[in-house]
Amino acid sequence: MLHPLIRMMVKIAIASLIVGAILSHFGITADQLVRELGLTTERIEDWARRGFAWALPNLLLGSLVIIPVWFLAYLFRPPRSSNRPD
């Protein structure tokens, strides 16, 4: 049984593969679609870099708080009951 997140990612990958094959059959490329939207690859790269430059420091800052809080909650949670027969 696959985890629901992995199952969803596999479905998205298969759907993307099918749609990409159909678009390719009609001669439509990713470059054409990007140009139709008025974008350039350099502009998309710049947006990706700026997004990563914004997200990484915030991710690190948040993890400095979240990870110790999670660890303390993990340490002080009540023990689980074991219902397994010996």
C-alpha positions as a Markdown table, in Angstrom:
| # | Residue | x | y | z |
|---|---|---|---|---|
| 1 | Met | 0.0 | 0.0 | 0.0 |
| 2 | Leu | 1.5 | 3.3 | -1.1 |
| 3 | His | 1.5 | 6.4 | 1.0 |
| 4 | Pro | -1.2 | 8.8 | -0.2 |
| 5 | Leu | 1.3 | 11.5 | -1.1 |
| 6 | Ile | 3.4 | 9.1 | -3.2 |
| 7 | Arg | 0.2 | 7.8 | -4.9 |
| 8 | Met | -0.8 | 11.4 | -5.7 |
| 9 | Met | 2.6 | 12.2 | -7.1 |
| 10 | Val | 2.5 | 9.0 | -9.3 |
| 11 | Lys | -0.9 | 10.0 | -10.6 |
| 12 | Ile | 0.3 | 13.5 | -11.5 |
| 13 | Ala | 3.4 | 12.1 | -13.2 |
| 14 | Ile | 1.3 | 9.7 | -15.3 |
| 15 | Ala | -1.2 | 12.4 | -16.2 |
| 16 | Ser | 1.6 | 14.8 | -17.2 |
| 17 | Leu | 3.2 | 12.1 | -19.3 |
| 18 | Ile | 0.0 | 11.5 | -21.2 |
| 19 | Val | -0.8 | 15.2 | -21.7 |
| 20 | Gly | 2.8 | 15.8 | -22.8 |
| 21 | Ala | 2.6 | 12.9 | -25.3 |
| 22 | Ile | -0.6 | 14.3 | -26.8 |
| 23 | Leu | 0.7 | 17.8 | -27.0 |
| 24 | Ser | 3.9 | 16.5 | -28.6 |
| 25 | His | 1.8 | 14.6 | -31.2 |
| 26 | Phe | 0.3 | 17.9 | -32.3 |
| 27 | Gly | 3.7 | 19.6 | -32.4 |
| 28 | Ile | 3.2 | 21.8 | -29.4 |
| 29 | Thr | 6.4 | 22.4 | -27.4 |
| 30 | Ala | 7.1 | 23.8 | -24.0 |
| 31 | Asp | 9.1 | 26.7 | -25.6 |
| 32 | Gln | 6.0 | 27.6 | -27.7 |
| 33 | Leu | 3.7 | 27.7 | -24.7 |
| 34 | Val | 6.2 | 29.8 | -22.7 |
| 35 | Arg | 6.4 | 32.3 | -25.6 |
| 36 | Glu | 2.6 | 32.4 | -25.9 |
| 37 | Leu | 2.4 | 33.4 | -22.3 |
| 38 | Gly | 4.9 | 36.2 | -22.8 |
| 39 | Leu | 7.6 | 34.7 | -20.7 |
| 40 | Thr | 11.2 | 33.9 | -21.3 |
| 41 | Thr | 13.3 | 31.2 | -19.8 |
| 42 | Glu | 15.5 | 33.8 | -18.2 |
| 43 | Arg | 12.5 | 35.4 | -16.5 |
| 44 | Ile | 11.3 | 32.0 | -15.2 |
| 45 | Glu | 14.8 | 31.3 | -13.9 |
| 46 | Asp | 15.0 | 34.6 | -12.2 |
| 47 | Trp | 11.6 | 34.1 | -10.5 |
| 48 | Ala | 12.8 | 30.6 | -9.4 |
| 49 | Arg | 16.0 | 32.0 | -8.0 |
| 50 | Arg | 14.3 | 34.8 | -6.2 |
| 51 | Gly | 11.7 | 32.4 | -4.7 |
| 52 | Phe | 14.4 | 30.1 | -3.5 |
| 53 | Ala | 16.4 | 33.0 | -2.1 |
| 54 | Trp | 13.3 | 34.1 | -0.1 |
| 55 | Ala | 12.2 | 30.6 | 1.0 |
| 56 | Leu | 15.5 | 29.1 | 2.2 |
| 57 | Pro | 16.2 | 31.7 | 5.0 |
| 58 | Asn | 12.6 | 31.5 | 6.2 |
| 59 | Leu | 12.7 | 27.7 | 6.1 |
| 60 | Leu | 15.9 | 27.7 | 8.2 |
| 61 | Leu | 14.6 | 30.3 | 10.6 |
| 62 | Gly | 11.3 | 28.4 | 11.1 |
| 63 | Ser | 13.1 | 25.1 | 11.6 |
| 64 | Leu | 15.2 | 26.6 | 14.5 |
| 65 | Val | 11.9 | 26.9 | 16.4 |
| 66 | Ile | 9.9 | 24.0 | 15.1 |
| 67 | Ile | 12.4 | 21.2 | 15.5 |
| 68 | Pro | 13.2 | 21.8 | 19.2 |
| 69 | Val | 9.5 | 22.2 | 20.0 |
| 70 | Trp | 8.8 | 18.9 | 18.2 |
| 71 | Phe | 11.6 | 17.2 | 19.9 |
| 72 | Leu | 10.4 | 18.3 | 23.4 |
| 73 | Ala | 6.8 | 17.2 | 22.5 |
| 74 | Tyr | 8.2 | 13.8 | 21.3 |
| 75 | Leu | 10.2 | 13.3 | 24.5 |
| 76 | Phe | 7.4 | 14.2 | 26.9 |
| 77 | Arg | 4.5 | 12.5 | 25.2 |
| 78 | Pro | 2.8 | 9.7 | 27.1 |
| 79 | Pro | 4.1 | 6.1 | 26.4 |
| 80 | Arg | 2.1 | 4.1 | 23.9 |
| 81 | Ser | 0.2 | 1.1 | 25.2 |
| 82 | Ser | 1.3 | -2.3 | 23.7 |
| 83 | Asn | -1.5 | -4.7 | 23.0 |
| 84 | Arg | 0.7 | -7.3 | 21.4 |
| 85 | Pro | 0.4 | -10.8 | 23.0 |
| 86 | Asp | 3.8 | -12.2 | 24.2 |
